[in-house]
Amino acid sequence: MKTVYKIDADGYLLDCVILKPDEKLPEDCVDVPMPEGIFLPAKFENGEWKSTLTQEEIDRLLNSPKIKTELEILKETVDQLVLDNLMRGI
């Protein structure tokens, strides 16, 4: 199995496609691996992947507050209940 990337006429990433070993590369796909750490939306241009976000947009994404998962919220709630009970002597 091989992962390739389906792009539109302008080179923008549309989807990832899994090909069987004997399948030909579709015309609307490229097989150049996307580098780690690239921000979406991505564009394939001049034989390489590029992020279309500005540095300001990337900085905003990297510095935005992290959203807590349900598990993290539940753990905090349980921890607070345990602490409350300890303070009450229960």
LOBAGU-787457 format. One record per residue: residue number from 0; residue in one letter; x, y, z of N, C-alpha, C in turn. Coordinates in nm, 3 decimals, decimal comma. Example, Ala and Ser with C-alpha at 12.3 -4.5 7.8 and 13.67 -1.06 7.14 Angstrom:
2
<n->0&res->a&n.X->1,319&n.Y->-0,569&n.Z->0,780&ca.X->1,230&ca.Y->-0,450&ca.Z->0,780&c.X->1,320&c.Y->-0,330&c.Z->0,780>
<n->1&res->s&n.X->1,285&n.Y->-0,225&n.Z->0,708&ca.X->1,367&ca.Y->-0,106&ca.Z->0,714&c.X->1,290&c.Y->0,003&c.Z->0,787>
***
This chain:
90
<n->0&res->m&n.X->0,084&n.Y->-0,118&n.Z->0,000&ca.X->0,000&ca.Y->0,000&ca.Z->0,000&c.X->0,089&c.Y->0,124&c.Z->0,000>
<n->1&res->k&n.X->0,039&n.Y->0,226&n.Z->-0,069&ca.X->0,115&ca.Y->0,350&ca.Z->-0,081&c.X->0,018&c.Y->0,467&c.Z->-0,067>
<n->2&res->t&n.X->0,059&n.Y->0,567&n.Z->0,009&ca.X->-0,022&ca.Y->0,688&ca.Z->0,024&c.X->0,022&c.Y->0,792&c.Z->-0,078>
<n->3&res->v&n.X->-0,075&n.Y->0,846&n.Z->-0,151&ca.X->-0,050&ca.Y->0,955&ca.Z->-0,245&c.X->-0,147&c.Y->1,067&c.Z->-0,212>
<n->4&res->y&n.X->-0,127&n.Y->1,182&n.Z->-0,273&ca.X->-0,205&ca.Y->1,299&ca.Z->-0,237&c.X->-0,280&c.Y->1,353&c.Z->-0,358>
<n->5&res->k&n.X->-0,413&n.Y->1,359&n.Z->-0,344&ca.X->-0,498&ca.Y->1,411&ca.Z->-0,451&c.X->-0,500&c.Y->1,563&c.Z->-0,441>
<n->6&res->i&n.X->-0,474&n.Y->1,630&n.Z->-0,555&ca.X->-0,471&ca.Y->1,776&ca.Z->-0,558&c.X->-0,567&c.Y->1,828&c.Z->-0,664>
<n->7&res->d&n.X->-0,609&n.Y->1,954&n.Z->-0,647&ca.X->-0,695&ca.Y->2,015&ca.Z->-0,748&c.X->-0,608&c.Y->2,077&c.Z->-0,858>
<n->8&res->a&n.X->-0,672&n.Y->2,145&n.Z->-0,953&ca.X->-0,601&ca.Y->2,201&ca.Z->-1,067&c.X->-0,500&c.Y->2,308&c.Z->-1,027>
<n->9&res->d&n.X->-0,520&n.Y->2,370&n.Z->-0,911&ca.X->-0,428&ca.Y->2,473&ca.Z->-0,863&c.X->-0,319&c.Y->2,417&c.Z->-0,771>
<n->10&res->g&n.X->-0,324&n.Y->2,287&n.Z->-0,744&ca.X->-0,222&ca.Y->2,224&ca.Z->-0,661&c.X->-0,258&c.Y->2,211&c.Z->-0,515>
<n->11&res->y&n.X->-0,378&n.Y->2,251&n.Z->-0,476&ca.X->-0,417&ca.Y->2,243&ca.Z->-0,336&c.X->-0,455&c.Y->2,099&c.Z->-0,298>
<n->12&res->l&n.X->-0,414&n.Y->2,058&n.Z->-0,181&ca.X->-0,443&ca.Y->1,925&ca.Z->-0,130&c.X->-0,593&c.Y->1,907&c.Z->-0,111>
<n->13&res->l&n.X->-0,646&n.Y->1,798&n.Z->-0,166&ca.X->-0,787&ca.Y->1,766&ca.Z->-0,149&c.X->-0,806&c.Y->1,647&c.Z->-0,055>
<n->14&res->d&n.X->-0,718&n.Y->1,546&n.Z->-0,068&ca.X->-0,738&ca.Y->1,423&ca.Z->0,008&c.X->-0,614&c.Y->1,336&c.Z->-0,001>
<n->15&res->c&n.X->-0,604&n.Y->1,242&n.Z->0,090&ca.X->-0,502&ca.Y->1,138&ca.Z->0,083&c.X->-0,568&c.Y->1,014&c.Z->0,023>
<n->16&res->v&n.X->-0,494&n.Y->0,945&n.Z->-0,062&ca.X->-0,546&ca.Y->0,828&ca.Z->-0,130&c.X->-0,450&c.Y->0,712&c.Z->-0,107>
<n->17&res->i&n.X->-0,505&n.Y->0,595&n.Z->-0,076&ca.X->-0,425&ca.Y->0,474&ca.Z->-0,059&c.X->-0,432&c.Y->0,393&c.Z->-0,188>
<n->18&res->l&n.X->-0,315&n.Y->0,365&n.Z->-0,244&ca.X->-0,308&ca.Y->0,285&ca.Z->-0,365&c.X->-0,256&c.Y->0,145&c.Z->-0,334>
<n->19&res->k&n.X->-0,308&n.Y->0,047&n.Z->-0,405&ca.X->-0,254&ca.Y->-0,088&ca.Z->-0,396&c.X->-0,120&c.Y->-0,088&c.Z->-0,468>
<n->20&res->p&n.X->-0,032&n.Y->-0,183&n.Z->-0,436&ca.X->0,102&ca.Y->-0,184&ca.Z->-0,497&c.X->0,101&c.Y->-0,184&c.Z->-0,650>
<n->21&res->d&n.X->0,000&n.Y->-0,245&n.Z->-0,712&ca.X->-0,003&ca.Y->-0,254&ca.Z->-0,858&c.X->-0,082&c.Y->-0,142&c.Z->-0,925>
<n->22&res->e&n.X->-0,137&n.Y->-0,049&n.Z->-0,848&ca.X->-0,217&ca.Y->0,060&ca.Z->-0,904&c.X->-0,127&c.Y->0,172&c.Z->-0,957>
<n->23&res->k&n.X->-0,169&n.Y->0,231&n.Z->-1,072&ca.X->-0,099&ca.Y->0,345&ca.Z->-1,128&c.X->-0,137&c.Y->0,472&c.Z->-1,053>
<n->24&res->l&n.X->-0,045&n.Y->0,565&n.Z->-1,053&ca.X->-0,069&ca.Y->0,694&ca.Z->-0,990&c.X->-0,173&c.Y->0,771&c.Z->-1,073>
<n->25&res->p&n.X->-0,286&n.Y->0,806&n.Z->-1,014&ca.X->-0,386&ca.Y->0,884&ca.Z->-1,088&c.X->-0,329&c.Y->1,020&c.Z->-1,129>
<n->26&res->e&n.X->-0,383&n.Y->1,074&n.Z->-1,238&ca.X->-0,332&ca.Y->1,202&ca.Z->-1,290&c.X->-0,349&c.Y->1,318&c.Z->-1,194>
<n->27&res->d&n.X->-0,450&n.Y->1,311&n.Z->-1,108&ca.X->-0,475&ca.Y->1,421&ca.Z->-1,015&c.X->-0,410&c.Y->1,397&c.Z->-0,879>
<n->28&res->c&n.X->-0,308&n.Y->1,311&n.Z->-0,876&ca.X->-0,238&ca.Y->1,279&ca.Z->-0,752&c.X->-0,088&c.Y->1,298&c.Z->-0,768>
<n->29&res->v&n.X->-0,022&n.Y->1,323&n.Z->-0,655&ca.X->0,125&ca.Y->1,328&ca.Z->-0,651&c.X->0,171&c.Y->1,231&c.Z->-0,543>
<n->30&res->d&n.X->0,291&n.Y->1,177&n.Z->-0,562&ca.X->0,342&ca.Y->1,081&ca.Z->-0,465&c.X->0,458&c.Y->1,136&c.Z->-0,383>
<n->31&res->v&n.X->0,479&n.Y->1,267&n.Z->-0,388&ca.X->0,583&ca.Y->1,331&ca.Z->-0,308&c.X->0,531&c.Y->1,341&c.Z->-0,165>
<n->32&res->p&n.X->0,603&n.Y->1,281&n.Z->-0,068&ca.X->0,555&ca.Y->1,285&ca.Z->0,071&c.X->0,545&c.Y->1,428&c.Z->0,123>
<n->33&res->m&n.X->0,443&n.Y->1,452&n.Z->0,202&ca.X->0,426&ca.Y->1,582&ca.Z->0,264&c.X->0,520&c.Y->1,589&c.Z->0,384>
<n->34&res->p&n.X->0,600&n.Y->1,696&n.Z->0,395&ca.X->0,693&ca.Y->1,705&ca.Z->0,508&c.X->0,620&c.Y->1,720&c.Z->0,641>
<n->35&res->e&n.X->0,684&n.Y->1,672&n.Z->0,745&ca.X->0,627&ca.Y->1,685&ca.Z->0,878&c.X->0,622&c.Y->1,832&c.Z->0,918>
<n->36&res->g&n.X->0,517&n.Y->1,870&n.Z->0,987&ca.X->0,507&ca.Y->2,005&ca.Z->1,039&c.X->0,448&c.Y->2,107&c.Z->0,943>
<n->37&res->i&n.X->0,402&n.Y->2,062&n.Z->0,827&ca.X->0,342&ca.Y->2,157&ca.Z->0,733&c.X->0,199&c.Y->2,188&c.Z->0,779>
<n->38&res->f&n.X->0,160&n.Y->2,312&n.Z->0,764&ca.X->0,027&ca.Y->2,355&ca.Z->0,805&c.X->-0,067&c.Y->2,351&c.Z->0,686>
<n->39&res->l&n.X->-0,190&n.Y->2,308&n.Z->0,712&ca.X->-0,292&ca.Y->2,304&ca.Z->0,607&c.X->-0,367&c.Y->2,436&c.Z->0,607>
<n->40&res->p&n.X->-0,412&n.Y->2,485&n.Z->0,493&ca.X->-0,412&ca.Y->2,418&ca.Z->0,364&c.X->-0,273&c.Y->2,418&c.Z->0,301>
<n->41&res->a&n.X->-0,244&n.Y->2,306&n.Z->0,233&ca.X->-0,114&ca.Y->2,289&ca.Z->0,168&c.X->-0,132&c.Y->2,292&c.Z->0,017>
<n->42&res->k&n.X->-0,026&n.Y->2,334&n.Z->-0,049&ca.X->-0,028&ca.Y->2,344&ca.Z->-0,195&c.X->0,098&c.Y->2,279&c.Z->-0,250>
<n->43&res->f&n.X->0,080&n.Y->2,198&n.Z->-0,356&ca.X->0,194&ca.Y->2,136&ca.Z->-0,423&c.X->0,232&c.Y->2,225&c.Z->-0,539>
<n->44&res->e&n.X->0,354&n.Y->2,280&n.Z->-0,530&ca.X->0,396&ca.Y->2,378&ca.Z->-0,629&c.X->0,544&c.Y->2,361&c.Z->-0,659>
<n->45&res->n&n.X->0,579&n.Y->2,355&n.Z->-0,786&ca.X->0,719&ca.Y->2,339&ca.Z->-0,829&c.X->0,784&c.Y->2,217&c.Z->-0,765>
<n->46&res->g&n.X->0,708&n.Y->2,110&n.Z->-0,755&ca.X->0,763&ca.Y->1,983&ca.Z->-0,706&c.X->0,776&c.Y->1,970&c.Z->-0,556>
<n->47&res->e&n.X->0,719&n.Y->2,064&n.Z->-0,480&ca.X->0,728&ca.Y->2,054&ca.Z->-0,334&c.X->0,601&c.Y->2,106&c.Z->-0,267>
<n->48&res->w&n.X->0,581&n.Y->2,063&n.Z->-0,142&ca.X->0,465&ca.Y->2,105&ca.Z->-0,064&c.X->0,495&c.Y->2,236&c.Z->0,007>
<n->49&res->k&n.X->0,396&n.Y->2,324&n.Z->0,008&ca.X->0,408&ca.Y->2,452&ca.Z->0,078&c.X->0,280&c.Y->2,477&c.Z->0,156>
<n->50&res->s&n.X->0,295&n.Y->2,536&n.Z->0,272&ca.X->0,178&ca.Y->2,581&ca.Z->0,347&c.X->0,134&c.Y->2,714&c.Z->0,289>
<n->51&res->t&n.X->0,003&n.Y->2,735&n.Z->0,282&ca.X->-0,045&ca.Y->2,862&ca.Z->0,228&c.X->-0,080&c.Y->2,962&c.Z->0,337>
<n->52&res->l&n.X->-0,054&n.Y->2,925&n.Z->0,462&ca.X->-0,079&ca.Y->3,018&ca.Z->0,573&c.X->0,035&c.Y->3,118&c.Z->0,584>
<n->53&res->t&n.X->0,005&n.Y->3,236&n.Z->0,629&ca.X->0,109&ca.Y->3,335&ca.Z->0,657&c.X->0,175&c.Y->3,299&c.Z->0,789>
<n->54&res->q&n.X->0,292&n.Y->3,356&n.Z->0,814&ca.X->0,360&ca.Y->3,330&ca.Z->0,941&c.X->0,275&c.Y->3,379&c.Z->1,058>
<n->55&res->e&n.X->0,204&n.Y->3,488&n.Z->1,039&ca.X->0,115&ca.Y->3,539&ca.Z->1,144&c.X->0,006&c.Y->3,437&c.Z->1,178>
<n->56&res->e&n.X->-0,053&n.Y->3,376&n.Z->1,075&ca.X->-0,157&ca.Y->3,275&ca.Z->1,098&c.X->-0,100&c.Y->3,152&c.Z->1,168>
<n->57&res->i&n.X->0,020&n.Y->3,112&n.Z->1,129&ca.X->0,086&ca.Y->2,996&ca.Z->1,193&c.X->0,115&c.Y->3,028&c.Z->1,339>
<n->58&res->d&n.X->0,168&n.Y->3,147&n.Z->1,367&ca.X->0,197&ca.Y->3,187&ca.Z->1,505&c.X->0,070&c.Y->3,187&c.Z->1,590>
<n->59&res->r&n.X->-0,041&n.Y->3,236&n.Z->1,532&ca.X->-0,168&ca.Y->3,239&ca.Z->1,604&c.X->-0,213&c.Y->3,098&c.Z->1,639>
<n->60&res->l&n.X->-0,198&n.Y->3,005&n.Z->1,544&ca.X->-0,235&ca.Y->2,866&ca.Z->1,570&c.X->-0,149&c.Y->2,803&c.Z->1,679>
<n->61&res->l&n.X->-0,019&n.Y->2,828&n.Z->1,671&ca.X->0,073&ca.Y->2,769&ca.Z->1,768&c.X->0,056&c.Y->2,826&c.Z->1,908>
<n->62&res->n&n.X->0,012&n.Y->2,951&n.Z->1,916&ca.X->0,000&ca.Y->3,017&ca.Z->2,046&c.X->-0,142&c.Y->3,021&c.Z->2,100>
<n->63&res->s&n.X->-0,236&n.Y->2,958&n.Z->2,029&ca.X->-0,374&ca.Y->2,958&ca.Z->2,078&c.X->-0,386&c.Y->2,865&c.Z->2,198>
<n->64&res->p&n.X->-0,478&n.Y->2,896&n.Z->2,289&ca.X->-0,495&ca.Y->2,811&ca.Z->2,407&c.X->-0,536&c.Y->2,670&c.Z->2,367>
<n->65&res->k&n.X->-0,480&n.Y->2,574&n.Z->2,438&ca.X->-0,513&ca.Y->2,434&ca.Z->2,412&c.X->-0,651&c.Y->2,402&c.Z->2,468>
<n->66&res->i&n.X->-0,732&n.Y->2,336&n.Z->2,388&ca.X->-0,865&ca.Y->2,294&ca.Z->2,433&c.X->-0,850&c.Y->2,163&c.Z->2,508>
<n->67&res->k&n.X->-0,908&n.Y->2,158&n.Z->2,629&ca.X->-0,897&ca.Y->2,039&ca.Z->2,712&c.X->-0,986&c.Y->1,927&c.Z->2,659>
<n->68&res->t&n.X->-0,935&n.Y->1,805&n.Z->2,670&ca.X->-1,015&ca.Y->1,689&ca.Z->2,631&c.X->-1,113&c.Y->1,658&c.Z->2,744>
<n->69&res->e&n.X->-1,213&n.Y->1,576&n.Z->2,712&ca.X->-1,310&ca.Y->1,534&ca.Z->2,814&c.X->-1,240&c.Y->1,462&c.Z->2,928>
<n->70&res->l&n.X->-1,140&n.Y->1,382&n.Z->2,895&ca.X->-1,066&ca.Y->1,307&ca.Z->2,998&c.X->-0,991&c.Y->1,403&c.Z->3,090>
<n->71&res->e&n.X->-0,931&n.Y->1,507&n.Z->3,035&ca.X->-0,860&ca.Y->1,604&ca.Z->3,119&c.X->-0,957&c.Y->1,677&c.Z->3,212>
<n->72&res->i&n.X->-1,072&n.Y->1,715&n.Z->3,160&ca.X->-1,174&ca.Y->1,783&ca.Z->3,241&c.X->-1,223&c.Y->1,690&c.Z->3,353>
<n->73&res->l&n.X->-1,249&n.Y->1,564&n.Z->3,320&ca.X->-1,294&ca.Y->1,467&ca.Z->3,419&c.X->-1,189&c.Y->1,447&c.Z->3,528>
<n->74&res->k&n.X->-1,062&n.Y->1,435&n.Z->3,488&ca.X->-0,954&ca.Y->1,417&ca.Z->3,586&c.X->-0,947&c.Y->1,538&c.Z->3,680>
<n->75&res->e&n.X->-0,956&n.Y->1,658&n.Z->3,626&ca.X->-0,953&ca.Y->1,778&ca.Z->3,710&c.X->-1,070&c.Y->1,780&c.Z->3,808>
<n->76&res->t&n.X->-1,188&n.Y->1,739&n.Z->3,761&ca.X->-1,307&ca.Y->1,734&ca.Z->3,847&c.X->-1,288&c.Y->1,635&c.Z->3,960>
<n->77&res->v&n.X->-1,239&n.Y->1,516&n.Z->3,928&ca.X->-1,216&ca.Y->1,413&ca.Z->4,030&c.X->-1,110&c.Y->1,461&c.Z->4,128>
<n->78&res->d&n.X->-1,002&n.Y->1,519&n.Z->4,077&ca.X->-0,897&ca.Y->1,571&ca.Z->4,165&c.X->-0,952&c.Y->1,676&c.Z->4,262>
<n->79&res->q&n.X->-1,037&n.Y->1,764&n.Z->4,211&ca.X->-1,095&ca.Y->1,869&ca.Z->4,295&c.X->-1,188&c.Y->1,808&c.Z->4,400>
<n->80&res->l&n.X->-1,267&n.Y->1,707&n.Z->4,363&ca.X->-1,355&ca.Y->1,639&ca.Z->4,459&c.X->-1,274&c.Y->1,571&c.Z->4,570>
<n->81&res->v&n.X->-1,166&n.Y->1,506&n.Z->4,531&ca.X->-1,080&ca.Y->1,441&ca.Z->4,630&c.X->-1,021&c.Y->1,545&c.Z->4,724>
<n->82&res->l&n.X->-0,972&n.Y->1,655&n.Z->4,670&ca.X->-0,915&ca.Y->1,761&ca.Z->4,752&c.X->-1,020&c.Y->1,821&c.Z->4,846>
<n->83&res->d&n.X->-1,141&n.Y->1,845&n.Z->4,794&ca.X->-1,249&ca.Y->1,898&ca.Z->4,878&c.X->-1,281&c.Y->1,803&c.Z->4,994>
<n->84&res->n&n.X->-1,286&n.Y->1,674&n.Z->4,965&ca.X->-1,316&ca.Y->1,576&ca.Z->5,069&c.X->-1,205&c.Y->1,567&c.Z->5,171>
<n->85&res->l&n.X->-1,080&n.Y->1,577&n.Z->5,128&ca.X->-0,965&ca.Y->1,577&ca.Z->5,221&c.X->-0,971&c.Y->1,697&c.Z->5,313>
<n->86&res->m&n.X->-1,009&n.Y->1,813&n.Z->5,259&ca.X->-1,014&ca.Y->1,935&ca.Z->5,339&c.X->-1,127&c.Y->1,928&c.Z->5,442>
<n->87&res->r&n.X->-1,233&n.Y->1,856&n.Z->5,408&ca.X->-1,346&ca.Y->1,840&ca.Z->5,500&c.X->-1,323&c.Y->1,727&c.Z->5,599>
<n->88&res->g&n.X->-1,218&n.Y->1,650&n.Z->5,579&ca.X->-1,189&ca.Y->1,538&ca.Z->5,667&c.X->-1,271&c.Y->1,415&c.Z->5,641>
<n->89&res->i&n.X->-1,320&n.Y->1,401&n.Z->5,520&ca.X->-1,404&ca.Y->1,284&ca.Z->5,487&c.X->-1,316&c.Y->1,173&c.Z->5,435>
***
